[in-house]
Amino acid sequence: MNHPALPAHLAVPTFERFGVRAFVTTRAAGDFNLNGDVPGAEQRWHALHQALAEAGAPRLASAKQVHGTRVLVHERGWEGWLRVDDADGHILLGAGAAAVTIADCVPVFIAHPSGAVGVVHAGWRGTADGILPEGLRLFAAHGFPVDECVVHLGPSICGRCYEVGTEVYEKLTGWPTRQPRHVDLRALLAEQASQLGVARWSASGECTKCDNDVLYSHRAGDAGRQVACIYR
């Protein structure tokens, strides 16, 4: 059961049957963007860490994100809130929490029934460059077969709202075009997961722009960020 001290959020029930929890904070929880002078952002992170500790996950891994494909694997043996530079994903081999910030990009939650958990931040660059395949490769490299992993694609901008230019569209799909087109990042990521052997995946129905009263959206003009977190 989620701890009552956790900030306002949308729960992801996909992993609960094997003791893993995941959620995405909402606007009501406040802005978690640490890239800039956001009043209260660091305090909100500390409060999140404390709430997770009270829920049984005293370790929290996060990073300054760069829209790349670097995914960090966190072994056991550290405590507290770990903040690193230049990474867009985390895998925890022991108990704890991993978090990324999002506004329109897709938070991709990954868990293995035997215990490993992870989350990656997949915008168009990360999707095109293969951050999800990299995350799944690392799961497999540490003894957690891809076909046993469960994937959930969290709240993000939907295909009806996400229009991209010709170069981005071709990088994402491999198809040339002469005009801007709409792209569904969650659909592309689901296809990648399936092609790599993931048998169980799901997706949230929320769109950050359509549901802008609940979630921050860069495309809607927001500078704020919500947190996507998975823990056990």
VEXDO-870476 format. One record per residue (C-alpha): residue in three letters; x, y, z. Coordinates in steps of 0.05 Angstrom, whole numbers, plus 32768, in hexadecimal, padded with zeros to 4 digits. Example, Ala and Ser with C-alpha at 12.3 -4.5 7.8 and 13.67 -1.06 7.14 Angstrom:
<atoms>
ALA80F67FA6809CSER81117FEB808F
</atoms>
This chain:
<atoms>
MET800080008000ASN801A80467FEFHIS8031806E802BPRO800280A8803CALA803D80D9803FLEU804C80D07FF5PRO803C810E7FCBALA7FFD81127FA1HIS800580E07F68LEU7FE880B07F35ALA7FF680697F4BVAL800F80347F1APRO7FF27FF27F33THR80157FC77EFEPHE804B7FAC7F2CGLU80267FA67F6EARG801C7F5B7F68PHE80667F507F74GLY80707F867FA8VAL80887FC07F7DARG806780057F7EALA8069803C7F4APHE804980807F42VAL804C80C37F1FTHR804281037F47THR800D81357F32ARG800B81817F2FALA7FED817F7F75ALA802F81657F8FGLY805581A17F74ASP808F81AB7F44PHE80CB817C7F4CASN80F6819E7F17LEU813C81A87F34ASN815781C87EF4GLY814D82107F09ASP8138823A7F44VAL80F682187F54PRO80DD822C7F99GLY80D481EE7FC4ALA80EB81BB7F91GLU812581A07FBAGLN80FA819D7FF8ARG80C681757FD1TRP80FC81437FBEHIS8113813D8006ALA80CA8132801CLEU80C380FD7FE5HIS810180DA7FFDGLN80E880DB8045ALA80A480C08031LEU80C480888009ALA80F080778044GLU80B280728070ALA80948044803BGLY80D180168041ALA80FD80328009PRO8133805C802AARG815F80617FEBLEU814B80907FB3ALA817180957F71SER816880D17F42ALA819180F77F0ELYS819881377EE7GLN817981207EA5VAL8196812F7E61HIS8167810A7E2FGLY819C80D57E25THR819F80897E2CARG81CB80827E6AVAL81A980537E9CLEU81CB80497EE0VAL81CA80087F06HIS81CA80127F51GLU81E67FD97F7BARG81D87FD17FC4GLY82017FF47FFATRP81EE803E7FF7GLU81BB8067801DGLY819580A88016TRP818380D17FD9LEU81B480C67FA1ARG81B880FC7F6CVAL81E680F47F30ASP81F2811A7EEFASP81E381077EA7ALA81B780CA7EABASP817080BB7E95GLY816280797EB7HIS816D80507EF5ILE816C80067F07LEU816C7FF07F50LEU81847FAA7F61GLY81727FB17FABALA813A7FD27FD1GLY812F801C7FC5ALA8110804E7F95ALA812280697F51ALA810680A97F34VAL810680D37EF5THR80E581167EE6ILE80B5811F7EACALA808881537E8BASP807581337E48CYS80AA80FC7E41VAL809880B47E52PRO80AB80967E95VAL80B8804D7E87PHE80B380227EC5ILE80D57FDD7EC3ALA80D37FA77EF8HIS80E57F5E7EFFPRO80BC7F327F2DSER80FA7F1D7F54GLY81087F647F6AALA812F7F917F3AVAL810C7FD37F28GLY811B800C7EFAVAL810180497ED6VAL8119806E7E99HIS810880B37E7DALA80F680AC7E33GLY80EA80EA7E09TRP80F080E97DBEARG813D80E77DC2GLY813E80AF7DF5THR810A80887DCEALA813080907D8CASP817480817DABGLY815D80447DD2ILE815A80537E1CLEU8125801D7E27PRO814F7FE77E03GLU818B7FFE7E2DGLY81637FF77E6DLEU814A7FB27E5BARG81907F9D7E45LEU81AA7FAF7E8APHE81727F897EACALA81867F4B7E84ALA81D07F577E91HIS81C27F537EDCGLY819B7F137ED8PHE81547F2C7ECDPRO813D7F117E89VAL81177F427E5DASP80DE7F117E50GLU80D17F0F7E9BCYS80D27F5B7EA5VAL80927F847EAAVAL808F7FC97E8AHIS805F80037E95LEU805E80427E6BGLY8047807B7E98PRO802380BC7E8DSER803F80E57E53ILE8029810E7E18CYS7FFB80E67DEAGLY800180DB7D9FARG7FC8810C7D91CYS7FED81447DB4TYR803581357DA1GLU804781527D5DVAL8090814F7D47GLY80B8816A7D0DTHR80CE81437CD0GLU811481307CEAVAL80FB81197D2ETYR80C380F17D0EGLU80F580CD7CE1LYS812480BF7D1BLEU80EB80A17D44THR80C980797D0EGLY80FB80707CD5TRP80C7808D7CA5PRO80D680CC7C7DTHR80A281037C7DARG809B81487C5FGLN807081657C96PRO806A81647CE2ARG804581277CFCHIS802A810C7D3EVAL804F80D57D63ASP803980A97D9DLEU8078809D7DC5ARG8057806A7DF2ALA804280417DB5LEU808A80437D9BLEU80A6802E7DDEALA80737FF67DE4GLU80897FDD7DA0GLN80D27FDF7DB6ALA80C27FB97DF5SER809B7F837DD0GLN80D27F7B7D9CLEU81057F717DD3GLY80DB7F397DF2VAL80B37F5C7E28ALA80737F347E2FARG804F7F5F7E63TRP80497FAA7E59SER80137FDD7E67ALA800980287E5FSER7FE880607E85GLY7FAD80837E64GLU7FBF80CA7E7CCYS7FDC80FD7E4CTHR800581357E6BLYS7FE781687E3BCYS7F9F814F7E38ASP7F9F81487E84ASN7FC681887E8FASP7F9B81997ECBVAL7FB9815D7EEELEU7FFF81577ECFTYR803581877EB8SER8041818A7E6DHIS807B81AD7E49ARG805181B07E0AALA801A81D37E31GLY804C82077E48ASP805E81ED7E8DALA80A481F07EAAGLY809181C17EE3ARG80A481787EE8GLN8083813D7F0AVAL80A981017F26ALA80A180BA7F0ECYS80B7808A7F44ILE80BC803F7F4DTYR80CF801E7F8FARG80CF7FDE7FB8
</atoms>
